[in-house]
Amino acid sequence: MTDQAVDTSGVQLSAEGQFLGRTRELKELRADIERAGLDTLSGRKAPRARVLLIAGRPGSGRTALAEELVRQVADRYDGVFKARLSEPDGTPVPVERAARELLAALDRPTPAGAAEDDLTAALREALADRGALLLLDDAVTADQVDALLPDTPECLVVAVSDGPLTGISDVRPCTLGGLDTKSALELLTRHTGSVRITVDPRAAETLVEECQGEPAALTLAGGWLAARPKAAVADLAKHLHAEGDEGTPLTRVFRLAYGSLPSPAARILRLLSLAPAGLVDPHTASALAGCSVGGARTTLDDFVALGLLHAVESPLPLYEVPACLHPLLKSLAESQDRPAELQLARARMLERTVRLLQSCRAITETDSPEAREKLQGMPRSLRFPSPRAAEDWLRIRRPALLASARLAVADGELDTLARRLMSQLVRAMVAHFGTQAAAPDLYGIHRLVLDVAERRELPREKAAALLNLGDLDAQTGRTADALTRYRAALDAGRQANDPYATGRAMESVGGAHLELGDYDRAADWFGRALAQRLARDERADAARLYGRIAAAHTYAGRYGEALRGWRAAVAGYRKEGDVAAHARALSELARVQEYAGRPEESLRTCQEAVEWARRAEDVRLQAALQLRLADTLDHLGDPTAAALHRGAAERLLGEEVSEPETEPERPDPSKQDADACEIRSTPAED
C-alpha cells in the first residue's frame, strides 16, 4: 500500500501521509479486529478470516478509509492484497477474475481456463499458511466476498460496499456519513488555500453543510473555487442552496462544475464514460474526442485539478474516472450525444487501440524489413521508442485492453473492430510476454472470439478459437475438454471448407487420444490428417505426421509399424532438406530399433543420427545419441567403446550427463509446429 489513499470515487482524502477525519470510525474498526467473534464466544475456533465492512455510497470516502485502516495495521500481516469487485458502471466483477488477480499478486499459478471453484480453492490454499490482509473494494454482493474469504483466522478481510453484506456471518458494518466540519474545512483548504476559508468561516461552514460533508462533493467544490481565485466561498454556497433539494449534494456540485466547462472540454469529459475499466490515457481521450494527443493530455490534467479525474500512479500518464461520477457522465453522454456519435467515438477508440497494439508488436520484430517499414509509416504519436517502452505500456494498459475487448464484444455492433482488436492483442501479448505467461488472458480472449464467431456465423474463426482454446486446455491437463474442443473445431473447419483448420483439428484430436492412452484412435486420426496432407502435397507436415503415427504405434508396442512410420518420416525430412528434423527422426528410429531387439541396426542408425545432429549443430541431441550408442555397445558387450562415447557426451555438455530414460517421452498433444498454432481470423493487412 502507498502512503496516499485514494477513494475509487475519485476523492483524495489523504496526502503526504495525512488522513482527514474519521477518527471514531478508525477506532471502532481497529477495535473490531480484536473483538471476540461468535465462534470464540461459543468456545469454537474461528473457521474463517475476520471480515470488516465499510459501507457507504460512492463518494463518501469509503475506500480512502479502508486504505487508511489497511495502512495502519499492515505491519501485523504478511502482505496486503487488493481486488476490485465491480466495474465503473456497477457491474459485478466475476469471482473468477478477482481470484485470478489475487493469485497473480500472490505469485501463484493461475491455469488458463480454470473454473471458479478451482481458482478460489487455490486462493484459499495460497493463504492457508500466511496471515494476509485482503482489501475487497466495491463489493456488490455477499457472494463475491464469501467466495474469496480465506479459511484462515489469522487473515483479515476489509470489504467496501454500498450497504450490508447479508449472508456473511459476524459482520458489523461501519456505515459512513459526512466528514466532521473541521475535517471538511481542511479538505476545502487544501484546494482553495487557508485565506479564503479564514476570512469567511461562516460561509465555509455553510458550504460544508450544503455538501453534507460528503468528500466527493467537497472535492469538486474545492476544485471549482481553486479555478476561480476571485470567486467568494459564500457565492458558491448560495448557488448550491438556491438549487434546493434537486439531487444529491454531489449531483448539484457536479452540475455546476460541468456547466462551467468550455464546450470541447465538456464533450471530452462526458465521453470518458466510454473508457474501458474507467482508465484513461491521452490516447484514449484523443480518440474518443477526435482531438490531438497533446491537447487531450492538457485537458485531462485540467480535470484532475478540478477533481473530475484523479491521476493514477504510473510510469505513463494514466487517469481514472471516479466511480461516483461515472453514472453522471454516462447520463450526460446519452442525453447530449446522439447514439451514432457515441458509436463513432467507440469506433475511433478501438481503432486507435488496434493501431497501438500493431505498433507494440511491430517494434519486437526488429529482423523483419516489412515490420520496420510498417512501423515507420505510422504517425510518430503511435510509435514506441523501444521494445521495453512498448512492453511497459502493454503491462500498464492490460486491464483496460482486456476490458476493451469485453466491451467491444458485448456491444455487438462493432464486431469487425472487436475481431481486429482481439487478434492484435493476442499477438502483442505473445510477442512481449510469451504464450505461457499470457495464457490466462489469452484463454479469455479466445472465448470472446468464439462468442463473436458464433454470433456472426463465422465458421473459420470459430474453428480458430476452438483450436486455440483446445490447446490451452491441453496445456493445463484438461485433455478431455481439449478433445471436445478439437472435435467441434473439426466440424467448424469442414463447414468453412478450410483444409488447414480441418487438418490441424484432426491432428489435435489424435494428439488428445494419444495423451489419453487410446493409441489406436490416435494412430487412426493421425492417419486421416496424413491423408489430407499428402493430397495437398504438404510434405513437411506429412513427415511430421508419419512420426506421430510411429509414436502411437510405439506406445502400443507395435514396433514393426512404428519402424515403418519413422523410416517414412526420415525419408520425408531428407527430401525437404530439414537437417535438424532428419536427425531427430533418425534418433527415434534408433530408439524403436532398440525396443524391437535389433541392437546392431540401432547402432548403425545412431551413428548416422550423430552425423546429422552434428550437421544441425544440435549439441544436446549429439550428447543424447552418444549416450544411446554407449548403452547399445554395453548390450553388445563392448564396454570400452561405450566408455568412449560416454566421455564424448560429457565433453559435449561440459558436465556429467545422466543416461536417458528407457521409455520415449510422451508428446504433449497441444504442442504443434509454430506455423500450426495460429489460424488467422483477420485479413493479412491487420
C-alpha positions as CSV (number, residue, x, y, z in Angstrom):
1,M,0.0,0.0,0.0
2,T,1.2,3.6,-0.6
3,D,1.0,6.4,1.9
4,Q,-1.5,8.1,-0.3
5,A,-5.0,6.7,-0.1
6,V,-7.3,7.4,-3.0
7,D,-11.0,6.6,-2.9
8,T,-12.3,4.8,-6.0
9,S,-14.9,7.5,-6.1
10,G,-12.2,9.9,-7.0
11,V,-12.0,11.6,-3.7
12,Q,-8.5,12.1,-2.4
13,L,-8.7,12.1,1.4
14,S,-5.1,11.8,2.4
15,A,-1.9,13.5,1.1
16,E,1.6,13.4,2.3
17,G,0.7,10.6,4.8
18,Q,-2.0,12.8,6.5
19,F,-5.6,11.4,6.6
20,L,-8.5,13.6,7.3
21,G,-11.1,12.8,10.0
22,R,-12.8,9.5,10.5
23,T,-11.1,9.2,13.9
24,R,-14.1,7.5,15.5
25,E,-14.6,5.1,12.6
26,L,-10.9,4.1,12.6
27,K,-11.0,3.5,16.3
28,E,-14.1,1.3,16.0
29,L,-12.7,-0.7,13.1
30,R,-9.4,-1.4,14.9
31,A,-11.3,-2.5,18.0
32,D,-13.4,-4.7,15.8
33,I,-10.3,-6.6,14.7
34,E,-9.7,-7.7,18.2
35,R,-13.3,-8.3,19.1
36,A,-14.2,-11.8,20.1
37,G,-16.4,-13.4,17.4
38,L,-19.4,-15.5,17.8
39,D,-17.3,-18.7,17.3
40,T,-14.9,-17.7,20.1
41,L,-17.7,-16.9,22.5
42,S,-19.2,-20.3,21.9
43,G,-15.9,-22.0,22.5
44,R,-15.1,-22.9,18.9
45,K,-12.1,-21.8,16.8
46,A,-13.0,-19.3,14.2
47,P,-13.1,-21.2,10.9
48,R,-12.5,-18.2,8.6
49,A,-10.9,-14.8,8.4
50,R,-12.5,-11.9,10.2
51,V,-14.4,-9.6,7.9
52,L,-14.6,-5.8,8.4
53,L,-17.2,-4.0,6.3
54,I,-17.1,-0.3,5.5
55,A,-20.4,0.7,4.0
56,G,-21.2,4.0,2.3
57,R,-22.4,5.4,-1.0
58,P,-19.8,6.2,-3.7
59,G,-18.2,9.5,-2.9
60,S,-18.3,9.1,0.8
61,G,-14.6,8.3,1.1
62,R,-15.2,4.6,1.9
63,T,-12.2,3.3,0.0
64,A,-9.9,6.0,1.4
65,L,-11.0,5.0,4.9
66,A,-10.4,1.3,4.1
67,E,-6.9,2.1,2.7
68,E,-6.0,4.2,5.8
69,L,-7.1,1.3,8.0
70,V,-5.0,-1.1,6.0
71,R,-2.0,1.2,6.2
72,Q,-2.3,1.4,10.0
73,V,-2.5,-2.3,10.6
74,A,-0.5,-3.6,7.6
75,D,2.6,-4.4,9.7
76,R,0.6,-7.1,11.6
77,Y,0.1,-9.1,8.5
78,D,2.1,-11.0,5.9
79,G,1.3,-8.9,2.8
80,V,-1.6,-6.7,1.7
81,F,-3.6,-7.7,-1.5
82,K,-6.4,-5.7,-3.2
83,A,-9.1,-6.6,-5.6
84,R,-11.9,-4.5,-7.1
85,L,-15.2,-6.4,-7.3
86,S,-17.2,-4.1,-9.6
87,E,-16.8,-2.3,-12.9
88,P,-17.1,1.5,-13.0
89,D,-20.8,1.2,-14.1
90,G,-21.5,-1.1,-11.1
91,T,-21.5,-4.4,-12.9
92,P,-20.1,-7.1,-10.6
93,V,-16.7,-8.5,-11.5
94,P,-16.8,-12.3,-11.9
95,V,-15.3,-14.1,-8.9
96,E,-13.1,-16.0,-11.3
97,R,-11.4,-12.8,-12.5
98,A,-11.0,-11.4,-9.0
99,A,-9.5,-14.7,-7.7
100,R,-7.1,-14.7,-10.7
101,E,-5.9,-11.2,-9.9
102,L,-5.3,-12.1,-6.2
103,L,-3.4,-15.3,-7.2
104,A,-1.2,-13.3,-9.6
105,A,-0.4,-10.9,-6.8
106,L,0.5,-13.8,-4.6
107,D,2.8,-15.1,-7.3
108,R,0.8,-18.3,-7.6
109,P,0.0,-20.0,-10.9
110,T,-3.4,-19.3,-12.5
111,P,-4.0,-22.0,-15.1
112,A,-5.7,-20.8,-18.2
113,G,-9.4,-21.6,-18.3
114,A,-9.5,-22.9,-14.7
115,A,-13.0,-23.0,-13.2
116,E,-14.1,-20.5,-10.5
117,D,-14.2,-23.2,-7.8
118,D,-10.7,-24.3,-8.7
119,L,-9.3,-20.7,-8.5
120,T,-11.0,-19.9,-5.2
121,A,-9.7,-23.2,-3.8
122,A,-6.2,-22.3,-5.0
123,L,-6.6,-18.9,-3.4
124,R,-7.6,-20.4,0.0
125,E,-4.7,-22.8,-0.2
126,A,-2.3,-20.0,-1.0
127,L,-3.5,-18.1,2.0
128,A,-3.6,-21.1,4.3
129,D,-0.1,-20.6,5.7
130,R,0.0,-16.9,5.9
131,G,-1.8,-14.1,7.8
132,A,-2.6,-11.9,4.8
133,L,-4.8,-8.7,4.7
134,L,-7.3,-8.6,1.8
135,L,-8.9,-5.3,0.7
136,L,-12.0,-6.2,-1.4
137,D,-13.2,-2.9,-2.9
138,D,-16.6,-2.0,-4.3
139,A,-18.2,-5.4,-3.5
140,V,-21.7,-5.7,-5.0
141,T,-22.9,-8.9,-3.4
142,A,-22.1,-11.0,-0.3
143,D,-21.4,-14.0,-2.6
144,Q,-18.5,-12.2,-4.2
145,V,-16.8,-11.6,-0.8
146,D,-17.8,-15.1,0.6
147,A,-16.2,-16.9,-2.3
148,L,-12.8,-15.1,-1.7
149,L,-12.7,-15.5,2.1
150,P,-9.6,-17.3,3.4
151,D,-10.2,-20.3,5.6
152,T,-7.5,-18.9,8.0
153,P,-8.5,-17.0,11.1
154,E,-5.1,-15.2,11.0
155,C,-6.2,-13.4,7.8
156,L,-8.2,-10.2,7.8
157,V,-10.6,-9.1,5.0
158,V,-11.6,-5.4,4.7
159,A,-14.6,-5.2,2.4
160,V,-16.1,-2.0,0.9
161,S,-19.7,-1.9,-0.2
162,D,-22.8,0.3,-0.6
163,G,-24.6,-1.5,2.2
164,P,-24.6,-4.5,4.4
165,L,-23.4,-7.8,3.0
166,T,-26.2,-10.1,4.2
167,G,-25.2,-13.7,4.3
168,I,-21.7,-13.3,5.8
169,S,-21.8,-14.1,9.5
170,D,-20.4,-12.0,12.3
171,V,-20.0,-8.8,10.3
172,R,-20.9,-5.4,11.7
173,P,-20.8,-2.7,9.1
174,C,-19.1,0.7,9.7
175,T,-21.5,3.0,7.9
176,L,-20.1,6.3,6.7
177,G,-21.8,9.7,6.7
178,G,-20.3,13.0,6.0
179,L,-17.0,14.3,7.4
180,D,-16.9,16.3,10.6
181,T,-16.9,20.1,10.0
182,K,-13.2,20.5,10.9
183,S,-12.0,17.9,8.5
184,A,-14.3,19.1,5.8
185,L,-13.0,22.6,6.1
186,E,-9.4,21.3,5.9
187,L,-10.3,19.4,2.7
188,L,-11.6,22.7,1.2
189,T,-8.5,24.5,2.4
190,R,-6.2,22.1,0.5
191,H,-7.8,23.3,-2.7
192,T,-8.5,26.9,-2.0
193,G,-5.8,27.9,0.5
194,S,-6.4,29.0,4.0
195,V,-7.1,32.7,3.4
196,R,-10.4,32.2,1.6
197,I,-11.7,30.0,4.4
198,T,-10.5,32.0,7.3
199,V,-11.8,35.4,6.0
200,D,-15.3,34.0,5.9
201,P,-15.5,30.9,8.1
202,R,-19.3,31.0,8.4
203,A,-19.7,30.9,4.6
204,A,-17.2,27.9,4.5
205,E,-19.3,26.1,7.1
206,T,-22.4,26.8,5.1
207,L,-20.8,25.3,2.1
208,V,-19.8,22.2,4.1
209,E,-23.5,21.9,5.2
210,E,-24.7,22.2,1.6
211,C,-22.3,19.4,0.6
212,Q,-23.5,17.4,3.7
213,G,-19.8,16.8,4.5
214,E,-19.6,14.4,1.5
215,P,-15.9,14.2,0.4
216,A,-16.6,13.9,-3.3
217,A,-18.9,17.0,-3.3
218,L,-16.4,18.9,-1.3
219,T,-13.5,18.0,-3.6
220,L,-15.5,19.2,-6.7
221,A,-16.4,22.4,-4.8
222,G,-12.8,23.0,-3.8
223,G,-11.7,22.4,-7.4
224,W,-14.3,24.9,-8.7
225,L,-13.1,27.5,-6.2
226,A,-9.4,26.9,-7.0
227,A,-10.1,27.5,-10.7
228,R,-11.7,30.9,-9.7
229,P,-9.5,32.7,-7.3
230,K,-11.8,35.8,-7.2
231,A,-15.0,33.8,-6.5
232,A,-16.3,34.0,-2.9
233,V,-17.0,30.9,-0.9
234,A,-20.3,32.5,0.1
235,D,-21.4,32.8,-3.6
236,L,-20.8,29.1,-4.2
237,A,-22.8,28.2,-1.0
238,K,-25.7,30.4,-2.1
239,H,-25.7,28.9,-5.5
240,L,-25.9,25.4,-4.2
241,H,-28.6,26.4,-1.7
242,A,-30.7,28.0,-4.4
243,E,-30.9,24.6,-6.2
244,G,-32.8,23.3,-3.2
245,D,-33.1,19.5,-2.9
246,E,-32.7,18.7,-6.6
247,G,-30.5,15.7,-6.4
248,T,-27.7,14.8,-4.0
249,P,-25.0,17.3,-3.0
250,L,-22.6,15.6,-5.4
251,T,-25.1,15.9,-8.2
252,R,-25.6,19.6,-7.6
253,V,-21.9,20.4,-7.3
254,F,-21.1,18.3,-10.4
255,R,-23.7,20.1,-12.4
256,L,-22.1,23.4,-11.5
257,A,-18.6,22.2,-12.3
258,Y,-19.7,20.6,-15.6
259,G,-21.7,23.7,-16.7
260,S,-18.7,25.9,-16.3
261,L,-16.5,23.9,-18.6
262,P,-15.9,25.0,-22.2
263,S,-17.9,23.1,-24.7
264,P,-15.0,21.0,-26.1
265,A,-13.8,20.1,-22.6
266,A,-17.4,19.2,-21.5
267,R,-17.7,16.9,-24.5
268,I,-14.4,15.1,-23.7
269,L,-15.5,14.7,-20.0
270,R,-18.8,13.0,-20.8
271,L,-17.2,10.8,-23.5
272,L,-14.8,9.5,-20.8
273,S,-17.8,7.4,-19.6
274,L,-16.9,5.1,-22.6
275,A,-13.4,4.5,-21.3
276,P,-12.8,0.8,-20.6
277,A,-12.4,-0.1,-16.9
278,G,-12.7,3.6,-16.2
279,L,-9.0,4.0,-17.1
280,V,-8.0,6.8,-19.4
281,D,-4.7,7.8,-21.1
282,P,-4.2,10.7,-23.5
283,H,-4.5,8.4,-26.5
284,T,-7.9,7.1,-25.3
285,A,-9.2,10.7,-24.7
286,S,-7.8,11.8,-28.0
287,A,-9.5,9.0,-29.9
288,L,-12.8,9.5,-28.1
289,A,-13.0,13.2,-28.8
290,G,-11.2,13.3,-32.1
291,C,-8.5,15.8,-30.9
292,S,-4.7,15.8,-30.7
293,V,-2.9,13.7,-28.1
294,G,-1.2,16.7,-26.6
295,G,-4.5,18.6,-26.3
296,A,-6.2,15.6,-24.7
297,R,-3.4,15.3,-22.0
298,T,-3.7,19.0,-21.2
299,T,-7.5,18.7,-20.7
300,L,-7.1,15.5,-18.6
301,D,-4.6,17.4,-16.3
302,D,-7.2,20.2,-16.0
303,F,-9.8,17.7,-15.0
304,V,-7.5,16.4,-12.3
305,A,-7.1,19.9,-10.9
306,L,-10.9,20.3,-10.8
307,G,-11.4,17.0,-9.0
308,L,-13.2,15.5,-12.0
309,L,-10.5,12.9,-12.6
310,H,-7.7,11.5,-10.5
311,A,-4.2,10.6,-11.7
312,V,-3.1,7.1,-11.2
313,E,0.5,6.5,-10.0
314,S,2.1,5.1,-13.1
315,P,5.3,5.5,-15.3
316,L,3.0,6.6,-18.1
317,P,0.2,9.2,-18.0
318,L,-2.8,7.4,-16.7
319,Y,-6.1,8.6,-15.1
320,E,-9.1,7.1,-13.6
321,V,-12.7,8.2,-13.9
322,P,-14.2,8.5,-10.4
323,A,-16.8,5.7,-9.9
324,C,-19.2,8.2,-8.2
325,L,-19.1,10.3,-11.4
326,H,-19.4,7.5,-13.9
327,P,-23.3,7.3,-13.8
328,L,-23.5,11.1,-14.1
329,L,-21.1,11.2,-17.1
330,K,-23.0,8.3,-18.7
331,S,-26.3,10.0,-18.3
332,L,-24.9,13.2,-19.9
333,A,-23.5,11.4,-22.8
334,E,-26.7,9.6,-23.5
335,S,-28.8,12.8,-23.3
336,Q,-26.4,15.2,-25.1
337,D,-24.8,13.0,-27.8
338,R,-26.6,11.0,-30.5
339,P,-26.2,7.2,-30.4
340,A,-24.4,7.4,-33.7
341,E,-21.9,9.9,-32.3
342,L,-21.2,7.7,-29.3
343,Q,-20.8,4.7,-31.5
344,L,-18.4,6.6,-33.7
345,A,-16.4,7.6,-30.6
346,R,-16.2,4.0,-29.5
347,A,-15.1,3.0,-33.0
348,R,-12.3,5.7,-33.0
349,M,-11.1,4.5,-29.6
350,L,-11.0,0.8,-30.7
351,E,-9.2,1.8,-34.0
352,R,-6.6,3.7,-32.1
353,T,-6.1,0.8,-29.7
354,V,-5.7,-1.6,-32.6
355,R,-3.0,0.6,-34.2
356,L,-1.2,1.0,-30.9
357,L,-1.2,-2.8,-30.5
358,Q,0.1,-3.1,-34.0
359,S,2.9,-0.7,-33.1
360,C,3.5,-2.5,-29.8
361,R,4.0,-5.8,-31.6
362,A,5.9,-4.5,-34.6
363,I,8.7,-3.0,-32.5
364,T,9.6,-6.5,-31.4
365,E,10.1,-7.7,-35.0
366,T,13.4,-6.0,-35.5
367,D,14.6,-8.6,-38.0
368,S,11.6,-8.0,-40.4
369,P,12.1,-5.3,-43.0
370,E,8.3,-5.3,-43.6
371,A,7.6,-4.7,-39.9
372,R,10.2,-1.9,-39.8
373,E,8.7,-0.2,-42.8
374,K,5.2,-0.5,-41.5
375,L,6.3,0.9,-38.2
376,Q,8.0,3.9,-39.8
377,G,4.8,4.5,-41.8
378,M,2.8,5.1,-38.6
379,P,2.4,8.6,-37.1
380,R,5.0,9.5,-34.5
381,S,2.5,9.6,-31.7
382,L,1.7,5.9,-32.2
383,R,5.3,4.7,-32.2
384,F,7.1,3.4,-29.1
385,P,10.7,4.5,-28.6
386,S,11.9,1.0,-27.6
387,P,10.6,-2.6,-27.1
388,R,10.8,-2.0,-23.3
389,A,8.6,1.0,-23.5
390,A,6.1,-1.0,-25.6
391,E,6.1,-3.8,-23.0
392,D,5.6,-1.3,-20.2
393,W,2.7,0.2,-22.0
394,L,1.1,-3.2,-22.6
395,R,1.6,-4.2,-19.0
396,I,0.1,-1.0,-17.6
397,R,-2.8,-0.9,-20.0
398,R,-3.5,-4.6,-19.7
399,P,-6.7,-4.2,-17.6
400,A,-8.1,-1.6,-19.9
401,L,-7.2,-3.5,-23.0
402,L,-8.9,-6.7,-21.7
403,A,-11.9,-4.5,-20.8
404,S,-11.9,-3.0,-24.3
405,A,-12.2,-6.5,-25.8
406,R,-15.0,-7.5,-23.4
407,L,-17.0,-4.2,-24.1
408,A,-16.4,-4.4,-27.8
409,V,-17.8,-7.9,-27.9
410,A,-20.7,-7.1,-25.6
411,D,-21.6,-4.1,-27.8
412,G,-22.5,-6.3,-30.8
413,E,-22.3,-3.5,-33.3
414,L,-18.6,-3.3,-33.7
415,D,-17.7,-6.9,-34.3
416,T,-15.2,-6.3,-37.1
417,L,-13.2,-3.9,-34.9
418,A,-13.6,-6.2,-32.0
419,R,-12.1,-9.1,-34.0
420,R,-9.2,-6.9,-35.1
421,L,-8.6,-5.7,-31.6
422,M,-8.5,-9.3,-30.2
423,S,-6.2,-10.5,-32.9
424,Q,-3.7,-7.7,-32.3
425,L,-4.0,-8.1,-28.5
426,V,-3.2,-11.8,-28.7
427,R,-0.2,-11.2,-31.0
428,A,1.2,-8.3,-28.8
429,M,0.9,-10.4,-25.6
430,V,2.6,-13.4,-27.1
431,A,5.4,-11.2,-28.5
432,H,6.1,-9.4,-25.2
433,F,5.1,-11.9,-22.5
434,G,5.2,-15.3,-24.2
435,T,2.4,-17.8,-24.7
436,Q,2.8,-19.5,-21.3
437,A,2.8,-16.2,-19.3
438,A,-0.1,-14.7,-21.2
439,A,-2.2,-18.0,-21.3
440,P,-4.8,-17.0,-18.7
441,D,-5.6,-13.7,-20.6
442,L,-5.4,-15.5,-24.0
443,Y,-8.0,-18.0,-22.9
444,G,-10.4,-15.2,-22.1
445,I,-9.7,-13.5,-25.4
446,H,-10.2,-16.7,-27.4
447,R,-13.6,-17.2,-25.6
448,L,-14.6,-13.8,-26.7
449,V,-13.5,-14.6,-30.3
450,L,-15.7,-17.7,-30.1
451,D,-18.7,-15.6,-29.0
452,V,-18.4,-13.3,-31.9
453,A,-17.8,-16.1,-34.4
454,E,-20.9,-17.9,-33.2
455,R,-23.0,-14.8,-33.2
456,R,-21.9,-13.8,-36.7
457,E,-21.8,-17.4,-38.0
458,L,-18.2,-17.3,-39.0
459,P,-17.1,-21.0,-39.0
460,R,-13.5,-20.3,-39.9
461,E,-13.0,-18.0,-36.9
462,K,-15.0,-20.4,-34.8
463,A,-12.6,-23.2,-35.7
464,A,-9.6,-21.0,-34.9
465,A,-11.0,-20.1,-31.5
466,L,-11.8,-23.7,-30.6
467,L,-8.4,-24.9,-31.6
468,N,-6.7,-22.2,-29.5
469,L,-8.9,-23.0,-26.6
470,G,-8.3,-26.7,-27.0
471,D,-4.5,-26.1,-27.0
472,L,-4.8,-24.1,-23.7
473,D,-7.0,-26.8,-22.2
474,A,-4.5,-29.5,-23.2
475,Q,-1.6,-27.5,-21.7
476,T,-3.3,-27.3,-18.4
477,G,-4.1,-31.1,-18.3
478,R,-7.8,-30.8,-19.3
479,T,-7.3,-33.3,-22.1
480,A,-10.9,-34.5,-22.2
481,D,-12.1,-30.9,-22.6
482,A,-9.5,-30.3,-25.2
483,L,-10.7,-33.3,-27.2
484,T,-14.3,-31.9,-27.2
485,R,-12.9,-28.5,-28.4
486,Y,-10.9,-30.1,-31.2
487,R,-13.9,-32.2,-32.4
488,A,-16.0,-29.0,-32.5
489,A,-13.2,-27.3,-34.4
490,L,-13.2,-30.1,-36.9
491,D,-16.9,-29.6,-37.6
492,A,-16.4,-25.8,-38.0
493,G,-13.4,-26.3,-40.3
494,R,-15.4,-28.6,-42.5
495,Q,-18.3,-26.2,-42.6
496,A,-15.9,-23.4,-43.6
497,N,-14.2,-25.7,-46.2
498,D,-10.9,-24.8,-44.6
499,P,-8.4,-27.6,-45.2
500,Y,-5.8,-26.1,-42.8
501,A,-8.3,-26.0,-39.9
502,T,-9.6,-29.5,-40.6
503,G,-6.1,-30.9,-40.9
504,R,-5.0,-29.1,-37.7
505,A,-8.1,-30.3,-35.9
506,M,-7.7,-34.0,-36.9
507,E,-4.0,-33.9,-35.8
508,S,-5.1,-32.3,-32.5
509,V,-7.8,-34.9,-32.0
510,G,-5.1,-37.6,-32.5
511,G,-2.8,-35.9,-30.0
512,A,-5.6,-35.8,-27.4
513,H,-6.3,-39.5,-27.8
514,L,-2.5,-40.2,-27.6
515,E,-2.4,-38.3,-24.3
516,L,-5.4,-40.2,-23.0
517,G,-3.7,-43.5,-23.8
518,D,-6.0,-44.5,-26.7
519,Y,-3.2,-45.3,-29.1
520,D,-5.4,-47.0,-31.8
521,R,-7.6,-43.9,-32.1
522,A,-4.6,-41.7,-32.0
523,A,-3.0,-43.5,-35.0
524,D,-6.3,-43.5,-36.9
525,W,-6.7,-39.7,-36.5
526,F,-3.1,-39.0,-37.4
527,G,-3.6,-41.2,-40.5
528,R,-6.6,-39.1,-41.5
529,A,-4.6,-35.9,-41.1
530,L,-1.8,-37.5,-43.1
531,A,-4.0,-38.4,-46.0
532,Q,-5.1,-34.8,-46.3
533,R,-1.5,-33.5,-46.1
534,L,-0.4,-36.0,-48.8
535,A,-3.4,-35.0,-51.0
536,R,-2.3,-31.3,-50.8
537,D,1.4,-32.2,-51.2
538,E,2.3,-30.7,-47.9
539,R,5.4,-32.9,-47.5
540,A,6.9,-31.3,-44.3
541,D,3.6,-31.7,-42.4
542,A,3.3,-35.2,-43.8
543,A,6.8,-36.2,-42.5
544,R,5.8,-34.9,-39.0
545,L,2.6,-36.9,-39.1
546,Y,4.5,-40.1,-40.1
547,G,6.5,-39.5,-36.9
548,R,3.3,-39.0,-34.8
549,I,1.8,-42.2,-36.2
550,A,5.0,-44.1,-35.4
551,A,5.0,-42.7,-31.8
552,A,1.4,-44.0,-31.3
553,H,2.4,-47.4,-32.6
554,T,5.5,-47.4,-30.3
555,Y,3.4,-46.8,-27.2
556,A,1.1,-49.6,-28.3
557,G,4.1,-51.9,-28.7
558,R,3.7,-52.3,-32.4
559,Y,7.3,-51.9,-33.2
560,G,7.1,-53.1,-36.8
561,E,4.6,-50.4,-37.8
562,A,6.5,-47.9,-35.7
563,L,9.7,-48.6,-37.7
564,R,7.8,-48.1,-41.0
565,G,6.5,-44.8,-39.8
566,W,9.8,-43.5,-38.7
567,R,11.5,-44.6,-41.9
568,A,8.8,-42.7,-43.8
569,A,9.4,-39.6,-41.6
570,V,13.2,-39.9,-42.2
571,A,12.7,-40.0,-45.9
572,G,10.3,-37.1,-45.8
573,Y,12.7,-34.8,-43.9
574,R,15.6,-35.8,-46.1
575,K,13.6,-34.7,-49.2
576,E,12.7,-31.4,-47.5
577,G,16.3,-30.8,-46.5
578,D,15.3,-30.3,-42.9
579,V,18.6,-31.4,-41.2
580,A,17.5,-31.0,-37.6
581,A,14.3,-32.9,-38.1
582,H,16.1,-35.6,-40.0
583,A,18.5,-36.1,-37.1
584,R,15.7,-36.3,-34.6
585,A,13.7,-38.8,-36.7
586,L,16.8,-41.0,-37.0
587,S,17.2,-40.8,-33.3
588,E,13.7,-42.0,-32.7
589,L,14.1,-44.7,-35.3
590,A,17.2,-46.0,-33.4
591,R,15.2,-46.0,-30.2
592,V,12.5,-48.1,-31.7
593,Q,15.0,-50.5,-33.2
594,E,16.5,-51.0,-29.8
595,Y,13.0,-51.7,-28.3
596,A,12.4,-54.2,-31.2
597,G,15.5,-56.1,-30.2
598,R,17.7,-55.0,-33.1
599,P,20.8,-53.6,-31.4
600,E,23.1,-53.8,-34.5
601,E,20.6,-51.8,-36.6
602,S,20.1,-49.4,-33.7
603,L,23.9,-48.9,-33.5
604,R,24.2,-48.1,-37.2
605,T,21.2,-45.7,-37.2
606,C,22.5,-44.0,-34.1
607,Q,25.9,-43.4,-35.8
608,E,24.1,-41.9,-38.8
609,A,21.9,-39.8,-36.5
610,V,25.0,-38.4,-34.7
611,E,26.4,-37.2,-38.1
612,W,23.2,-35.5,-39.0
613,A,22.9,-33.9,-35.5
614,R,26.4,-32.6,-35.9
615,R,25.4,-31.0,-39.2
616,A,22.4,-29.5,-37.5
617,E,24.6,-28.2,-34.7
618,D,22.3,-29.7,-32.1
619,V,24.7,-30.3,-29.2
620,R,22.2,-31.8,-26.8
621,L,20.9,-34.3,-29.4
622,Q,24.5,-35.3,-30.2
623,A,25.1,-35.9,-26.5
624,A,21.9,-37.9,-26.1
625,L,22.8,-40.0,-29.1
626,Q,26.3,-40.6,-27.8
627,L,24.8,-42.0,-24.6
628,R,22.4,-44.2,-26.5
629,L,25.4,-45.5,-28.5
630,A,27.2,-46.2,-25.2
631,D,24.1,-48.1,-23.9
632,T,23.8,-50.1,-27.1
633,L,27.5,-51.0,-27.1
634,D,27.2,-52.2,-23.5
635,H,24.4,-54.5,-24.6
636,L,26.7,-55.8,-27.4
637,G,29.5,-56.5,-25.0
638,D,31.9,-53.6,-25.9
639,P,32.3,-51.6,-22.6
640,T,35.5,-49.9,-23.8
641,A,33.8,-48.3,-26.8
642,A,30.8,-47.5,-24.6
643,A,33.0,-45.6,-22.2
644,L,34.5,-43.6,-25.1
645,H,31.0,-42.5,-26.2
646,R,30.0,-41.5,-22.7
647,G,33.1,-39.4,-22.4
648,A,32.2,-37.7,-25.7
649,A,28.7,-36.9,-24.4
650,E,30.2,-35.4,-21.2
651,R,32.5,-33.2,-23.2
652,L,29.7,-32.1,-25.4
653,L,27.6,-30.9,-22.5
654,G,30.5,-29.8,-20.3
655,E,29.3,-31.8,-17.3
656,E,28.2,-35.2,-16.2
657,V,25.1,-36.3,-18.1
658,S,22.7,-38.9,-16.8
659,E,21.5,-41.7,-19.0
660,P,18.3,-41.1,-21.0
661,E,15.1,-42.8,-19.9
662,T,14.3,-46.2,-21.4
663,E,10.9,-45.1,-22.4
664,P,10.1,-42.5,-25.1
665,E,8.9,-39.1,-23.8
666,R,5.1,-38.8,-24.2
667,P,4.4,-35.9,-26.6
668,D,2.1,-33.1,-25.5
669,P,-0.9,-33.0,-27.8
670,S,-1.1,-29.3,-27.5
671,K,2.4,-28.8,-28.9
672,Q,2.4,-28.2,-32.7
673,D,4.8,-26.6,-35.1
674,A,4.9,-22.9,-34.8
675,D,3.0,-22.5,-38.1
676,A,0.3,-24.8,-36.9
677,C,-0.6,-22.8,-33.7
678,E,-2.3,-19.9,-35.3
679,I,-5.3,-19.6,-37.6
680,R,-5.6,-16.1,-38.9
681,S,-9.1,-14.8,-38.2
682,T,-8.5,-11.4,-39.8
683,P,-7.1,-10.2,-43.1
684,A,-3.4,-10.2,-43.5
685,E,-3.2,-6.4,-43.6
686,D,-4.3,-6.3,-39.9
